[in-house]
Amino acid sequence: MRVLLIEDDALLRMVLSDRLAEDGIDVQGLANAEDALILLGAGQVPDVLVTDIRLGGGLSGFDLADVARARHPEVGVILISGAPSEEMRDRMQRREIFLAKPFQPEALAAAIRQAAAKE
């Protein structure tokens, strides 16, 4: 299973990538949505996209999820955030899974399996 993890916090991205890899999940981690769009445009389509909602400057995780789903409707989407709000929850679509930070890597691995099963 291939996962594209977009997280602007480098340490968190590394920890999650390592833990998911230990669980047999193939993870590619990136710091921003723009780099993810380059990969998606080049045909490197993951089974599941995991993205932080707030990515600093540039596109948000919502923006990335919208573009990814428009190009590749079969991609599972997991949104993560340390500051969830009602506005964020209102913007989520039915096919998206949400995890509030902090969460255990095992919870993310389970959510990835769930998102991949929805394809």
DRENLUM-719514 format. One record per residue (C-alpha): residue in three letters; x, y, z. Coordinates in steps of 0.05 Angstrom, whole numbers. Each point is the difference from the previous one (the first is absolute). Last residue first. Layout:
BEGIN
{node 'ALA' {X Y Z}}
...
// end
This chain:
BEGIN
{node 'GLU' {-230 54 -56}}
{node 'LYS' {-31 -3 70}}
{node 'ALA' {49 -55 22}}
{node 'ALA' {59 47 -9}}
{node 'ALA' {-32 50 48}}
{node 'GLN' {-10 -54 54}}
{node 'ARG' {71 -25 -7}}
{node 'ILE' {26 71 5}}
{node 'ALA' {-45 12 62}}
{node 'ALA' {30 -61 33}}
{node 'ALA' {71 24 -15}}
{node 'LEU' {-18 69 27}}
{node 'ALA' {-26 -30 65}}
{node 'GLU' {63 -41 6}}
{node 'PRO' {41 64 -8}}
{node 'GLN' {-34 25 64}}
{node 'PHE' {-37 65 -5}}
{node 'PRO' {15 71 21}}
{node 'LYS' {-29 28 -42}}
{node 'ALA' {-72 -9 -22}}
{node 'LEU' {-13 -53 -53}}
{node 'PHE' {-52 10 -56}}
{node 'ILE' {-21 -50 -53}}
{node 'GLU' {-25 26 -66}}
{node 'ARG' {-51 -35 -45}}
{node 'ARG' {-59 39 30}}
{node 'GLN' {31 67 -17}}
{node 'MET' {33 47 49}}
{node 'ARG' {-13 74 -5}}
{node 'ASP' {-49 0 59}}
{node 'ARG' {52 -35 44}}
{node 'MET' {50 55 -15}}
{node 'GLU' {-50 55 15}}
{node 'GLU' {-19 -36 66}}
{node 'SER' {73 4 20}}
{node 'PRO' {58 -47 4}}
{node 'ALA' {65 28 27}}
{node 'GLY' {53 -54 -1}}
{node 'SER' {-22 -23 -69}}
{node 'ILE' {-3 -63 -42}}
{node 'LEU' {-39 -14 -64}}
{node 'ILE' {-2 -71 -28}}
{node 'VAL' {-18 -9 -73}}
{node 'GLY' {-8 -64 -40}}
{node 'VAL' {18 7 -74}}
{node 'GLU' {-51 -30 -48}}
{node 'PRO' {-23 67 -27}}
{node 'HIS' {69 14 -30}}
{node 'ARG' {3 69 -34}}
{node 'ALA' {-59 31 37}}
{node 'ARG' {18 -38 63}}
{node 'ALA' {71 26 0}}
{node 'VAL' {-23 71 -15}}
{node 'ASP' {-51 0 57}}
{node 'ALA' {47 -34 49}}
{node 'LEU' {55 51 -16}}
{node 'ASP' {-47 59 12}}
{node 'PHE' {-25 -30 65}}
{node 'GLY' {72 -12 22}}
{node 'SER' {13 73 -11}}
{node 'LEU' {36 32 -59}}
{node 'GLY' {54 51 10}}
{node 'GLY' {30 24 66}}
{node 'GLY' {-5 -43 62}}
{node 'LEU' {-26 -70 -10}}
{node 'ARG' {-65 2 40}}
{node 'ILE' {-42 -60 -18}}
{node 'ASP' {54 -51 10}}
{node 'THR' {-3 -51 -55}}
{node 'VAL' {-4 -75 -7}}
{node 'LEU' {-13 -22 -72}}
{node 'VAL' {-16 -74 -8}}
{node 'ASP' {10 -49 -58}}
{node 'PRO' {53 46 -27}}
{node 'VAL' {3 26 -72}}
{node 'GLN' {68 15 -30}}
{node 'GLY' {-27 21 -68}}
{node 'ALA' {45 61 -10}}
{node 'GLY' {-57 46 18}}
{node 'LEU' {-8 -35 67}}
{node 'LEU' {74 8 14}}
{node 'ILE' {-2 74 -18}}
{node 'LEU' {-63 9 41}}
{node 'ALA' {35 -29 61}}
{node 'ASP' {56 51 -8}}
{node 'GLU' {-52 56 1}}
{node 'ALA' {-35 -29 60}}
{node 'ASN' {59 7 46}}
{node 'ALA' {50 -36 44}}
{node 'LEU' {4 -67 -34}}
{node 'GLY' {1 -72 25}}
{node 'GLN' {-3 -62 -43}}
{node 'VAL' {-25 -60 38}}
{node 'ASP' {-2 -74 -18}}
{node 'ILE' {-39 -33 57}}
{node 'GLY' {28 -63 31}}
{node 'ASP' {-12 19 73}}
{node 'GLU' {73 19 9}}
{node 'ALA' {-11 47 -60}}
{node 'LEU' {-57 32 38}}
{node 'ARG' {44 13 60}}
{node 'ASP' {56 30 -42}}
{node 'SER' {-47 45 -40}}
{node 'LEU' {-36 23 63}}
{node 'VAL' {66 18 34}}
{node 'MET' {28 35 -62}}
{node 'ARG' {-63 41 -13}}
{node 'LEU' {-4 19 74}}
{node 'LEU' {72 24 -1}}
{node 'ALA' {-8 38 -65}}
{node 'ASP' {-64 37 21}}
{node 'ASP' {-29 20 -67}}
{node 'GLU' {-38 -65 -8}}
{node 'ILE' {-21 -31 -66}}
{node 'LEU' {1 -76 2}}
{node 'LEU' {-9 -37 -66}}
{node 'VAL' {-17 -73 13}}
{node 'ARG' {11 -61 -43}}
{node 'MET' {-27 -68 20}}
// end
